[in-house]
Amino acid sequence: MPLAPTSLRRALAALPALALVAAAPALTAPASGAADGVHATSTGSPTVATTAARQAKDPRKTRGLYVDTRMPAHQQGPAYAAIAKRAQALWLGAEYYPTDQVAGVVSTYVGLAERAGKTPMLVVYSIPDRDCGQYSSGGLPGVDAYKKWVTQVAKGIGSSKPMLVLEPDALPFYHEGTCGNANNRIKALRSAVRKLSRAGAWVYIDAGHSGWTTGDTSKDDTPWDGRAELLKKAGVAGARGFSTNVSNFRRMKDEKHYAEWMVRQLRKLGVKGVKYVVDTSRNGAKKPVDGDVINPTWARIGQKPRLRFDKAFDGTLWVKHPGESDGTVNGGPPSGQWCDLLADRLLGDEDSQKSCY
């Protein structure tokens, strides 16, 4: 439910992260460098070394990711320390952080990360017709309202340097034609990329995941036909890059294959230097089941968040909060709510007798 007009401290303490439901077939202590840190790869050549030295002036190149002890898992006790100790993104939705509050929420959050010497992660998730009528449906009523809200998000970023995932699933849904605001969706994304990038965020436009196909899956070069073109239209040339597997369960090797394919396709379209990140919060299962994406009982937590900066690969993030529901399936509560049972499953306790209610 929307936040009441209480203090910002109370608002941030609640951190009602909006859980994302991926399509069928589809929130103060800093983390240690060893936990959610940075691992940069260099070739060692003088030219590359000089370029790397320039790039290293950006604090995101050397800082670890910010761990906020007010995230939901921290309220659940030591049993869930394996989840709580990892950096996780702050989800921003207009239902919880409306236009007249979101700048203050963002400013406080990135300020805490700055004082900790860490990089904050944000998710912007309020595009009109969000989630196209599924479990996380909602969003702002139109493009004008969305642009005003995003302007306030950008204002809150100030001089900080966050990493920001932009509108999970918005583009893949567009491609399927299942949302009613298709033309305005691209305009809204392009506007958001411009505003948020100018504010200093590394913006990653969400690109769905490897299992969300659009073309002929019998051929390696066609399963995602048209998605690179959509990323270009959405303004990826002005962003840092794109994200994959947000709130989903696809294996790392499949996501990297998909992302590298996308990088090549974008290069063919004249868009070079694109980077990508992969959400590994729940992709630890060896054999994910296609189509089972709402609190699947077989899901496990995946690789820890870590920035790598290895060619096009910026690293792994925990965008989704492990332990928070996708929706009222497989014993889960409404989308975005914490549930001990779901967290237990992700940690490998298949015999948990806990309940979400």
C-alpha positions in Angstrom: 0.0 0.0 0.0 1.2 3.6 -0.5 3.2 5.2 2.2 1.4 7.5 4.6 2.9 11.0 4.9 5.3 10.1 7.7 8.9 10.9 8.1 11.5 9.9 5.5 13.3 7.8 8.1 10.3 5.7 8.7 9.6 5.4 5.0 13.1 4.1 4.3 13.0 1.7 7.3 10.0 0.1 5.7 11.6 -0.3 2.3 8.5 -2.0 0.7 10.4 -3.4 -2.3 8.2 -4.1 -5.2 8.8 -7.7 -6.2 8.9 -8.4 -9.9 7.2 -11.2 -11.6 9.0 -12.3 -14.7 6.9 -13.2 -17.7 5.8 -16.7 -18.3 8.0 -18.6 -20.7 8.7 -16.3 -19.1 16.7 -2.1 1.5 23.8 0.4 7.7 26.6 -1.3 7.3 28.9 -1.5 4.4 29.8 -4.8 3.0 33.4 -5.9 3.2 35.3 -5.8 -0.1 35.5 -9.6 -0.1 31.8 -10.0 0.2 30.3 -7.8 -2.4 33.3 -6.2 -3.9 35.1 -5.3 -7.2 37.2 -7.5 -9.3 38.6 -5.6 -12.4 40.2 -7.3 -15.3 43.0 -5.7 -17.2 45.1 -6.7 -20.2 48.2 -5.0 -18.9 49.0 -3.1 -22.1 50.1 0.6 -21.7 47.2 2.0 -23.7 44.6 -0.1 -21.9 46.3 0.7 -18.5 46.1 4.4 -19.3 42.4 4.1 -20.2 41.8 2.0 -17.1 43.5 4.7 -14.9 41.1 7.3 -16.3 38.1 5.1 -15.8 39.1 4.3 -12.3 38.4 7.9 -11.3 34.8 6.8 -11.3 34.2 5.5 -7.8 32.1 2.6 -9.0 35.2 1.1 -10.5 36.8 0.6 -7.1 34.0 0.6 -4.5 32.1 -2.4 -3.4 28.3 -2.5 -3.4 26.2 -1.0 -0.6 24.6 -3.3 2.0 21.7 -1.6 3.8 20.8 -3.3 7.1 17.3 -2.1 6.8 16.5 -4.5 4.0 13.8 -7.0 4.8 16.1 -10.0 5.3 17.9 -8.1 8.2 14.7 -8.1 10.2 14.3 -11.9 10.1 17.2 -12.9 12.4 20.5 -14.9 12.0 18.8 -17.7 10.1 18.8 -15.5 7.0 22.3 -14.0 7.4 23.3 -15.6 4.1 20.8 -13.3 2.3 21.0 -10.3 4.6 24.8 -9.8 4.2 24.5 -9.3 0.5 24.0 -6.0 -1.3 20.5 -5.7 -2.7 18.8 -3.0 -4.8 16.4 -0.4 -3.5 13.2 -0.6 -5.6 11.5 2.6 -6.4 7.8 2.6 -7.2 5.4 5.6 -7.3 2.9 3.7 -5.2 5.3 3.7 -2.2 7.5 6.7 -3.1 5.2 9.3 -4.9 6.5 12.2 -6.9 6.6 14.6 -3.9 8.6 12.1 -1.8 10.9 10.1 -4.1 13.7 12.7 -4.4 14.1 12.7 -0.6 14.0 8.9 -0.4 16.7 8.6 -3.1 18.8 11.4 -1.7 18.9 9.8 1.8 19.6 6.4 0.5 22.5 7.3 -1.8 23.8 9.6 0.9 24.1 6.7 3.3 25.9 4.7 0.6 28.3 7.6 0.0 29.2 7.9 3.7 29.8 4.1 3.7 32.1 4.5 0.7 30.0 2.0 -1.3 28.0 2.0 -4.5 24.2 2.1 -4.2 21.9 0.1 -6.5 18.5 1.4 -7.5 15.6 0.0 -9.6 13.2 2.4 -11.3 9.9 0.5 -11.6 6.8 2.6 -12.3 6.4 2.8 -16.1 2.7 3.1 -17.1 1.0 -0.3 -17.4 3.8 -1.9 -15.5 3.8 -5.7 -15.6 0.9 -5.7 -18.1 -1.8 -6.8 -15.6 0.3 -9.5 -13.9 1.2 -9.8 -10.2 3.3 -6.6 -10.1 0.9 -4.6 -12.2 0.6 -0.8 -11.6 2.8 2.1 -12.5 2.0 5.8 -13.1 -1.1 6.8 -15.1 0.7 8.2 -18.2 3.9 9.3 -19.7 3.7 12.9 -18.4 3.3 11.7 -14.9 6.1 9.2 -15.4 8.5 11.9 -16.7 7.7 14.1 -13.7 8.4 11.3 -11.3 11.6 10.2 -13.0 12.8 13.9 -12.9 12.4 13.7 -9.1 14.4 10.4 -9.0 17.1 12.1 -10.9 17.0 15.1 -8.5 17.5 12.8 -5.6 20.6 11.2 -7.2 22.4 14.5 -7.0 26.1 14.0 -7.3 26.1 10.4 -6.3 27.1 7.6 -8.7 24.5 4.8 -8.4 23.9 1.8 -10.6 20.3 1.7 -11.8 18.2 -0.9 -13.4 15.5 0.7 -15.5 12.0 -0.8 -15.7 12.4 -4.6 -15.5 10.5 -6.4 -18.2 9.2 -3.3 -19.9 10.9 -4.0 -23.2 10.2 -7.7 -23.5 6.5 -7.1 -22.8 6.6 -4.4 -25.5 7.9 -6.9 -27.9 5.1 -9.3 -27.1 2.5 -6.6 -27.8 0.7 -7.5 -24.5 0.7 -4.0 -23.1 -1.6 -1.2 -24.2 0.9 1.7 -24.3 3.5 0.3 -26.7 4.4 3.5 -28.5 4.5 5.7 -25.4 6.6 3.0 -23.6 9.6 3.6 -25.8 9.3 7.4 -25.4 9.1 7.0 -21.6 12.2 4.8 -21.5 14.2 7.2 -23.7 13.3 10.1 -21.5 14.2 8.2 -18.4 17.6 7.1 -19.8 18.5 10.7 -20.6 17.4 12.2 -17.3 18.9 9.5 -15.1 22.2 9.2 -17.1 22.6 13.0 -16.9 22.2 12.8 -13.1 25.2 10.5 -13.0 23.6 7.0 -12.8 24.9 4.1 -14.7 21.6 3.1 -16.3 20.9 -0.5 -17.4 17.8 -0.9 -19.5 16.2 -4.2 -18.6 16.3 -6.8 -21.5 14.4 -9.7 -20.0 16.3 -13.0 -19.9 17.6 -15.8 -22.1 14.4 -17.8 -21.8 12.1 -15.0 -23.0 12.5 -15.7 -26.7 11.0 -13.9 -29.6 12.0 -15.8 -32.7 13.1 -19.1 -34.0 14.6 -21.0 -31.1 16.0 -23.7 -33.3 18.7 -21.4 -34.5 21.4 -19.9 -32.3 21.3 -16.5 -34.0 17.5 -15.9 -34.0 15.8 -16.6 -30.6 15.7 -12.9 -29.6 15.1 -11.3 -32.9 14.2 -7.6 -32.6 15.2 -7.0 -29.0 18.5 -5.4 -29.8 16.6 -3.0 -32.1 14.2 -2.2 -29.2 17.1 -1.5 -26.9 18.5 0.9 -29.5 15.1 2.7 -29.8 14.9 2.9 -26.0 18.2 4.8 -25.9 20.7 2.2 -24.8 23.4 4.2 -26.6 23.0 6.9 -23.9 22.9 4.4 -21.1 25.6 2.2 -19.5 24.0 -0.8 -21.0 21.3 -3.4 -20.1 20.4 -5.9 -17.4 19.3 -9.5 -17.7 17.6 -12.1 -15.5 16.0 -9.6 -13.1 13.9 -11.6 -10.7 14.3 -14.7 -12.8 16.1 -18.0 -12.5 18.1 -18.6 -15.6 21.6 -20.1 -15.3 24.6 -17.8 -15.6 26.0 -19.5 -18.7 22.7 -19.0 -20.5 22.5 -15.3 -19.4 26.0 -14.6 -20.5 25.4 -16.2 -23.9 22.3 -14.2 -24.3 23.9 -10.9 -23.2 27.0 -11.4 -25.4 24.7 -12.1 -28.3 22.9 -8.8 -27.5 26.2 -6.9 -27.4 27.1 -8.2 -30.8 23.7 -7.4 -32.3 23.9 -3.8 -30.9 27.4 -3.4 -32.4 25.9 -4.4 -35.8 23.3 -1.6 -35.3 26.1 0.9 -34.6 25.8 0.9 -30.8 29.2 0.2 -29.3 30.6 0.0 -25.8 27.5 -1.4 -24.3 27.9 -3.2 -20.9 25.6 -5.6 -19.0 24.8 -6.9 -15.6 23.1 -10.2 -14.5 20.8 -10.7 -11.6 22.0 -13.8 -9.8 19.8 -13.5 -6.6 17.9 -16.7 -7.4 19.6 -18.5 -10.2 21.5 -21.1 -8.3 19.4 -24.1 -9.3 21.2 -26.4 -11.7 18.1 -27.2 -13.8 15.5 -24.3 -13.9 12.1 -25.3 -15.1 10.8 -23.3 -18.0 7.6 -21.4 -17.3 7.7 -22.0 -13.5 8.6 -18.5 -12.4 6.3 -17.7 -9.4 8.1 -18.7 -6.2 9.4 -22.0 -7.8 10.1 -24.5 -5.1 13.3 -25.6 -6.8 14.9 -22.1 -6.9 18.2 -21.5 -5.0 20.2 -18.3 -4.3 22.9 -17.7 -6.9 26.4 -16.2 -7.2 27.0 -13.3 -4.8 26.8 -9.7 -6.1 30.2 -8.7 -7.4 31.4 -6.0 -9.9 33.9 -7.5 -12.4 34.4 -5.0 -15.3 35.5 -7.8 -17.6 35.0 -6.4 -21.1 31.3 -6.0 -21.6 30.4 -7.8 -18.4 30.1 -5.3 -15.5 29.2 -8.0 -13.0 26.5 -9.9 -11.0 23.9 -8.0 -8.9 21.1 -9.1 -6.5 18.3 -7.0 -7.9 15.5 -9.1 -6.6 15.4 -9.6 -2.8 15.6 -13.3 -2.1 12.8 -14.3 0.3 10.3 -11.9 -1.1 7.3 -13.3 -3.0 6.6 -13.2 -6.7 2.9 -13.6 -6.1 0.3 -15.9 -4.6 1.6 -19.2 -6.1 3.5 -22.0 -4.5 2.6 -20.9 -1.0 3.7 -17.3 -1.5 2.0 -14.2 -0.1 1.2 -11.2 -2.3 4.0 -9.9 -4.5 6.8 -8.1 -2.7 6.1 -9.5 0.8 8.8 -11.4 2.8 8.2 -15.0 3.6 10.4 -17.3 5.7 9.2 -20.4 3.8 10.4 -18.9 0.5 13.7 -17.9 2.0 14.2 -21.3 3.5 13.7 -22.9 0.1 16.2 -20.6 -1.6 18.7 -21.6 1.1 18.2 -25.3 0.4 15.8 -26.3 3.2 13.2 -28.2 1.2 11.5 -29.6 4.4 10.8 -26.2 6.0 7.5 -26.2 7.8 7.2 -22.4 8.0 4.3 -20.5 6.5 4.0 -17.2 4.7 0.8 -16.3 6.6 
